[in-house]
């Protein structure tokens, strides 16, 4: 009987108790979920990198948006709203 009481104490109260195990299992599950999200993001970013390396249209679009590229035979027109 004393052995059973000691084992129950070790299981619920002492170091390595069940609650710690549950907490660690939940942490592992959270990290797995976060890793899945990050892997999906990495795949998306890798696809964008490949597209930027090989896609002329994407490069031109980025240059127009970020750098204000104006193509040959195009006229840049900017509308300014009155204050």
Secondary structure, 3 states (H helix, E strand, C coil): CHHHHHHHHHHHCCCCCHHHHHHHHHHHHHHHHHHHHHHHHHHHHHHHHHHHHHCHHHHHHHHHHHHCCCCCCCCCCCCCCCC
